[in-house]
Amino acid sequence: MSRATHSTAEWISLVISIGLLSCLVGLIGWLWATEGDQPAQFRLEMGEVRQIEQQFYLDVTVHNDGDRAAAAVEIIGAVDEQTSNVTLDLLPGHAEQTVTLIFNRDPQLAKIAVVGYSEP
């Protein structure tokens, strides 16, 4: 009977493989344990206003500071009696997207808000 002996390279490969596998399992466990569960939380930033002929275009950046995604996010802007709205199909958690609202008046003093959303 002959005993199979393992070379040093095989032992090093085994140790490295076990170490990498342990790190991967640990990382997956850590991500699962620390996953946030905060609902969508919106923050709006008014951006540049552009005038093209008789219309004013207001860029608005919508931030979702929550952990959960939001669907059908409706943003509305108002200048005097005129309103403009846009709906985002999906805004993931900790993401941002820029939309454009269109007005017939200069929207520098526009009031903007997220008026509703649904959970995907």
C-alpha positions as CSV (number, residue, x, y, z in Angstrom):
1,M,0.0,0.0,0.0
2,S,1.3,3.4,-0.9
3,R,0.1,6.5,0.8
4,A,-0.6,9.6,-1.3
5,T,1.3,12.5,-0.2
6,H,0.3,16.1,-1.0
7,S,2.8,18.6,-2.2
8,T,3.3,22.0,-0.6
9,A,1.6,23.6,-3.6
10,E,-1.5,21.6,-3.0
11,W,-1.7,22.5,0.7
12,I,-1.2,26.2,-0.2
13,S,-4.0,26.0,-2.8
14,L,-6.3,24.3,-0.3
15,V,-5.7,27.0,2.3
16,I,-6.2,29.8,-0.2
17,S,-9.4,28.2,-1.5
18,I,-10.8,27.8,2.0
19,G,-9.9,31.4,2.8
20,L,-11.6,32.8,-0.3
21,L,-14.7,30.7,0.3
22,S,-14.9,31.8,3.9
23,C,-14.6,35.5,2.9
24,L,-17.3,35.0,0.3
25,V,-19.7,33.4,2.8
26,G,-18.9,36.0,5.4
27,L,-19.5,38.9,2.9
28,I,-22.9,37.4,1.9
29,G,-23.9,37.0,5.5
30,W,-22.8,40.5,6.4
31,L,-24.8,42.0,3.4
32,W,-27.8,40.0,4.4
33,A,-27.6,41.1,8.1
34,T,-27.0,44.8,7.4
35,E,-29.6,45.2,4.6
36,G,-31.6,48.3,5.2
37,D,-35.3,48.4,5.2
38,Q,-36.0,52.2,5.2
39,P,-38.9,53.2,2.9
40,A,-38.3,55.5,0.0
41,Q,-37.4,59.0,1.1
42,F,-37.3,61.8,-1.5
43,R,-35.2,64.9,-1.8
44,L,-35.5,67.3,-4.7
45,E,-32.9,69.7,-6.1
46,M,-33.8,72.4,-8.6
47,G,-31.3,72.6,-11.4
48,E,-30.9,74.7,-14.5
49,V,-33.7,76.7,-16.2
50,R,-33.5,76.9,-20.0
51,Q,-35.8,79.0,-22.2
52,I,-36.6,77.8,-25.7
53,E,-38.9,80.1,-27.5
54,Q,-41.9,80.7,-25.2
55,Q,-41.3,77.7,-22.9
56,F,-39.1,77.3,-19.8
57,Y,-37.5,74.0,-18.9
58,L,-36.7,73.3,-15.3
59,D,-34.3,70.4,-14.5
60,V,-35.1,68.7,-11.2
61,T,-32.9,66.0,-9.7
62,V,-34.9,63.5,-7.6
63,H,-33.0,61.6,-4.9
64,N,-34.3,58.5,-3.2
65,D,-32.4,58.4,0.1
66,G,-34.3,55.4,1.4
67,D,-33.3,51.7,1.0
68,R,-36.4,50.6,-0.9
69,A,-37.2,51.3,-4.5
70,A,-40.2,53.4,-5.5
71,A,-42.3,53.0,-8.6
72,A,-44.6,55.5,-10.3
73,V,-43.0,58.5,-8.5
74,E,-45.0,61.6,-9.4
75,I,-43.2,65.0,-9.2
76,I,-45.3,68.2,-9.5
77,G,-44.1,71.7,-10.0
78,A,-46.2,74.9,-9.7
79,V,-45.7,78.5,-10.8
80,D,-48.7,80.7,-9.9
81,E,-51.7,78.7,-11.3
82,Q,-49.7,76.7,-13.8
83,T,-48.6,73.2,-12.9
84,S,-46.3,70.7,-14.6
85,N,-45.8,67.1,-13.6
86,V,-43.8,64.1,-14.5
87,T,-43.8,60.4,-13.4
88,L,-40.8,58.2,-13.0
89,D,-41.3,54.6,-13.7
90,L,-38.8,53.3,-11.1
91,L,-36.4,55.0,-8.7
92,P,-34.2,52.5,-6.8
93,G,-33.0,53.0,-3.3
94,H,-30.0,55.4,-2.9
95,A,-30.4,56.5,-6.5
96,E,-31.1,59.7,-8.3
97,Q,-32.6,60.7,-11.6
98,T,-33.0,64.0,-13.3
99,V,-36.4,65.0,-14.9
100,T,-37.5,68.1,-16.7
101,L,-40.7,70.1,-15.9
102,I,-42.0,72.5,-18.6
103,F,-43.7,75.9,-17.9
104,N,-44.9,78.9,-19.8
105,R,-43.5,81.2,-17.1
106,D,-40.1,81.5,-15.5
107,P,-39.9,78.7,-12.9
108,Q,-37.2,80.2,-10.7
109,L,-39.6,80.4,-7.8
110,A,-41.5,77.2,-8.6
111,K,-42.7,75.0,-5.8
112,I,-41.8,71.4,-6.5
113,A,-42.8,68.2,-4.6
114,V,-43.1,64.5,-4.8
115,V,-46.9,63.9,-4.5
116,G,-47.0,60.1,-4.6
117,Y,-45.4,56.8,-5.4
118,S,-46.1,53.1,-5.1
119,E,-43.9,50.2,-4.0
120,P,-42.8,48.0,-6.9
